[in-house]
Each structure stands twice: as structure tokens, then as C-alpha cells.
Amino acid sequence: MEAHQANAEDLRWKTVQRQMAIYGNAPHALIQVLHTVQNAYGYLNAGILARVAQTLHLPLSRVYGVATFYHHFNLTPPGKNLCIVCTGTTCFIKGGEGILRAVEAEYGIKLGETTSDGSLTLLTARCLGACSLAPVAIVNGRVLSKLTPELLLTHLKGVVSHVQ
């Protein structure tokens, strides 16, 4: 995805504008607005962040500060496929760390990164709430349970178009 500029005809931007208007375009709405931007665009891009800063009467540095402080905001576009590995206590004890490292090695990316071809983004979650099924990962919205590194890699090869 290219860096988007907010314009009046962009329906995603209209969604963001509605959210800002709900809060009276007040600076205290920044986190809620950033969530709306990320939901609408898939990530927080520079053009939109500048527009948000202007509309909420905030310095761009503050908007970037909040966007980079909270780990759930992304400043780069996500990959076509999303793999979220649970790193909660039960998943960790049952091999979650090994599963995470196997994906990193196979695809040549680190946690939070996207493959160079944009085919896969690797994230973690502190707990996915499926401890009895540990270790767990979510790939493109589908929960995969009782995983081994080999099982997850096999599943990913079925959905991800490129392996490093």
C-alpha cells in the first residue's frame, strides 16, 4: 500500500473524520482516532498522521510519539497474510517460543516484521485465551491449536506465496 493522503472523497478518511467529530476534534481523542485510522487503512501512514495532527491541533511529534509508544499501532502496511503466535505462559511452556523462532527462520523476518514481498507479517499476542489448546497461533483469523513448529510451517506454506 502506498502512503495515502487524506482527501475529501476517500471514504476511509470520512470514517476517521466522523470519529474525530464525535470527540469535538479534541486532542484527548488521539488514541481512539489512531485506532480508527488503523482499522480504516490497515496501518498508520505518514500522510494520514499529519492530517490527524492538523485536525486535532496537535504537534505531529506528539501523534508519532503516541503511535510509536503503543505496540498495537503499525506504521507500515501489514502483509497479505498475518500470523500471530501466542506467547502467553501456557503457550510459552508448551513450545510457543520455538514456534515463533521457526517462523522467523523460515521466512527471514523478526517479530513485528513483514516479508520483503509483503506476503507475511509475524506478530505475537500475550494471550489468545485458548490455553487448553496450547500452543496456539492465529493465521489469517483461523485459530491453529496444539502446534509444533513443523505444523505451523506446513500450514503457512499452504497460504503464504513466498518462502525466503
One Martini backbone bead per residue (centre of mass of N, CA, C, O) as a GRO file, in nm:
protein
  164
    1MET     BB    1   0.096   0.036   0.022
    2GLU     BB    2   0.058   0.352  -0.004
    3ALA     BB    3   0.084   0.666   0.081
    4HIS     BB    4  -0.173   0.832   0.215
    5GLN     BB    5  -0.402   1.079   0.138
    6ALA     BB    6  -0.620   1.291   0.257
    7ASN     BB    7  -0.954   1.303   0.126
    8ALA     BB    8  -1.283   1.382   0.065
    9GLU     BB    9  -1.344   1.100  -0.107
   10ASP     BB   10  -1.246   0.928   0.123
   11LEU     BB   11  -1.406   0.698   0.315
   12ARG     BB   12  -1.197   0.656   0.534
   13TRP     BB   13  -1.167   0.952   0.615
   14LYS     BB   14  -1.462   0.992   0.695
   15THR     BB   15  -1.446   0.801   0.934
   16VAL     BB   16  -1.235   0.964   1.086
   17GLN     BB   17  -1.392   1.230   1.103
   18ARG     BB   18  -1.625   1.120   1.270
   19GLN     BB   19  -1.456   1.045   1.515
   20MET     BB   20  -1.350   1.329   1.573
   21ALA     BB   21  -1.631   1.464   1.603
   22ILE     BB   22  -1.728   1.313   1.853
   23TYR     BB   23  -1.468   1.471   2.007
   24GLY     BB   24  -1.435   1.767   1.888
   25ASN     BB   25  -1.137   1.765   1.787
   26ALA     BB   26  -0.980   1.653   2.030
   27PRO     BB   27  -0.681   1.556   2.168
   28HIS     BB   28  -0.799   1.319   2.358
   29ALA     BB   29  -0.872   1.135   2.082
   30LEU     BB   30  -0.619   1.003   1.959
   31ILE     BB   31  -0.638   0.696   2.011
   32GLN     BB   32  -0.912   0.651   1.878
   33VAL     BB   33  -0.825   0.761   1.601
   34LEU     BB   34  -0.594   0.561   1.547
   35HIS     BB   35  -0.774   0.316   1.540
   36THR     BB   36  -0.943   0.409   1.301
   37VAL     BB   37  -0.717   0.432   1.099
   38GLN     BB   38  -0.618   0.139   1.113
   39ASN     BB   39  -0.890   0.012   1.031
   40ALA     BB   40  -0.913   0.167   0.753
   41TYR     BB   41  -0.587   0.128   0.640
   42GLY     BB   42  -0.401  -0.091   0.830
   43TYR     BB   43  -0.241   0.177   0.899
   44LEU     BB   44   0.003   0.432   0.985
   45ASN     BB   45   0.038   0.698   0.787
   46ALA     BB   46   0.186   0.996   0.725
   47GLY     BB   47  -0.049   1.157   0.592
   48ILE     BB   48  -0.262   1.097   0.811
   49LEU     BB   49  -0.109   1.193   1.061
   50ALA     BB   50  -0.095   1.487   0.972
   51ARG     BB   51  -0.403   1.530   0.959
   52VAL     BB   52  -0.463   1.463   1.250
   53ALA     BB   53  -0.289   1.678   1.380
   54GLN     BB   54  -0.434   1.915   1.254
   55THR     BB   55  -0.729   1.853   1.352
   56LEU     BB   56  -0.628   1.818   1.672
   57HIS     BB   57  -0.407   2.025   1.744
   58LEU     BB   58  -0.121   1.874   1.696
   59PRO     BB   59   0.176   1.767   1.709
   60LEU     BB   60   0.333   1.540   1.521
   61SER     BB   61   0.515   1.428   1.748
   62ARG     BB   62   0.280   1.328   1.926
   63VAL     BB   63   0.152   1.132   1.732
   64TYR     BB   64   0.408   0.959   1.695
   65GLY     BB   65   0.452   0.895   1.992
   66VAL     BB   66   0.193   0.728   2.025
   67ALA     BB   67   0.226   0.533   1.779
   68THR     BB   68   0.512   0.417   1.899
   69PHE     BB   69   0.437   0.328   2.193
   70TYR     BB   70   0.215   0.147   2.082
   71HIS     BB   71   0.216  -0.183   1.967
   72HIS     BB   72  -0.073  -0.181   1.798
   73PHE     BB   73   0.075   0.006   1.610
   74ASN     BB   74   0.119   0.068   1.253
   75LEU     BB   75   0.361   0.210   1.006
   76THR     BB   76   0.311  -0.043   0.832
   77PRO     BB   77   0.215  -0.253   0.615
   78PRO     BB   78   0.063  -0.531   0.597
   79GLY     BB   79   0.044  -0.833   0.512
   80LYS     BB   80  -0.143  -1.060   0.348
   81ASN     BB   81  -0.043  -1.226   0.592
   82LEU     BB   82  -0.131  -1.340   0.933
   83CYS     BB   83   0.083  -1.409   1.220
   84ILE     BB   84  -0.015  -1.521   1.551
   85VAL     BB   85   0.173  -1.576   1.837
   86CYS     BB   86   0.159  -1.722   2.132
   87THR     BB   87   0.316  -1.594   2.462
   88GLY     BB   88   0.199  -1.721   2.678
   89THR     BB   89   0.262  -1.925   2.930
   90THR     BB   90   0.150  -2.192   2.813
   91CYS     BB   91   0.268  -2.164   2.529
   92PHE     BB   92   0.558  -2.135   2.615
   93ILE     BB   93   0.587  -2.408   2.767
   94LYS     BB   94   0.471  -2.564   2.487
   95GLY     BB   95   0.656  -2.396   2.242
   96GLY     BB   96   0.617  -2.098   2.130
   97GLU     BB   97   0.908  -2.001   2.085
   98GLY     BB   98   0.981  -2.213   1.865
   99ILE     BB   99   0.765  -2.125   1.667
  100LEU     BB  100   0.859  -1.839   1.626
  101ARG     BB  101   1.154  -1.907   1.532
  102ALA     BB  102   1.071  -2.075   1.282
  103VAL     BB  103   0.938  -1.844   1.126
  104GLU     BB  104   1.175  -1.655   1.119
  105ALA     BB  105   1.368  -1.850   0.966
  106GLU     BB  106   1.191  -1.921   0.714
  107TYR     BB  107   1.122  -1.590   0.643
  108GLY     BB  108   1.334  -1.369   0.742
  109ILE     BB  109   1.198  -1.266   1.016
  110LYS     BB  110   1.080  -1.062   1.262
  111LEU     BB  111   0.918  -0.948   1.499
  112GLY     BB  112   0.694  -0.722   1.329
  113GLU     BB  113   0.741  -0.824   1.046
  114THR     BB  114   0.777  -0.817   0.688
  115THR     BB  115   0.808  -0.938   0.409
  116SER     BB  116   0.943  -0.815   0.121
  117ASP     BB  117   0.672  -0.920  -0.046
  118GLY     BB  118   0.413  -0.904   0.161
  119SER     BB  119   0.307  -1.205   0.263
  120LEU     BB  120   0.418  -1.164   0.580
  121THR     BB  121   0.313  -1.124   0.919
  122LEU     BB  122   0.471  -1.107   1.248
  123LEU     BB  123   0.313  -1.185   1.557
  124THR     BB  124   0.207  -1.123   1.893
  125ALA     BB  125   0.048  -1.259   2.191
  126ARG     BB  126   0.004  -1.283   2.522
  127CYS     BB  127  -0.309  -1.385   2.485
  128LEU     BB  128  -0.576  -1.601   2.336
  129GLY     BB  129  -0.758  -1.791   2.531
  130ALA     BB  130  -0.627  -2.113   2.459
  131CYS     BB  131  -0.475  -2.301   2.674
  132SER     BB  132  -0.592  -2.595   2.610
  133LEU     BB  133  -0.449  -2.555   2.297
  134ALA     BB  134  -0.162  -2.560   2.345
  135PRO     BB  135  -0.018  -2.420   2.112
  136VAL     BB  136  -0.092  -2.096   1.959
  137ALA     BB  137  -0.233  -1.970   1.646
  138ILE     BB  138  -0.295  -1.706   1.403
  139VAL     BB  139  -0.423  -1.743   1.065
  140ASN     BB  140  -0.620  -1.543   0.914
  141GLY     BB  141  -0.829  -1.601   1.175
  142ARG     BB  142  -0.713  -1.888   1.234
  143VAL     BB  143  -0.714  -2.133   1.467
  144LEU     BB  144  -0.420  -2.293   1.594
  145SER     BB  145  -0.353  -2.608   1.749
  146LYS     BB  146  -0.119  -2.795   1.887
  147LEU     BB  147   0.164  -2.696   1.812
  148THR     BB  148   0.429  -2.700   1.587
  149PRO     BB  149   0.659  -2.591   1.386
  150GLU     BB  150   0.578  -2.780   1.150
  151LEU     BB  151   0.273  -2.722   1.142
  152LEU     BB  152   0.288  -2.418   1.088
  153LEU     BB  153   0.465  -2.426   0.833
  154THR     BB  154   0.270  -2.595   0.666
  155HIS     BB  155   0.039  -2.396   0.675
  156LEU     BB  156   0.188  -2.150   0.556
  157LYS     BB  157   0.260  -2.283   0.279
  158GLY     BB  158  -0.056  -2.282   0.198
  159VAL     BB  159  -0.078  -1.937   0.212
  160VAL     BB  160   0.210  -1.860   0.136
  161SER     BB  161   0.384  -1.752  -0.157
  162HIS     BB  162   0.661  -1.704   0.016
  163VAL     BB  163   0.999  -1.822   0.056
  164GLN     BB  164   1.326  -1.753   0.170
   0.00000   0.00000   0.00000
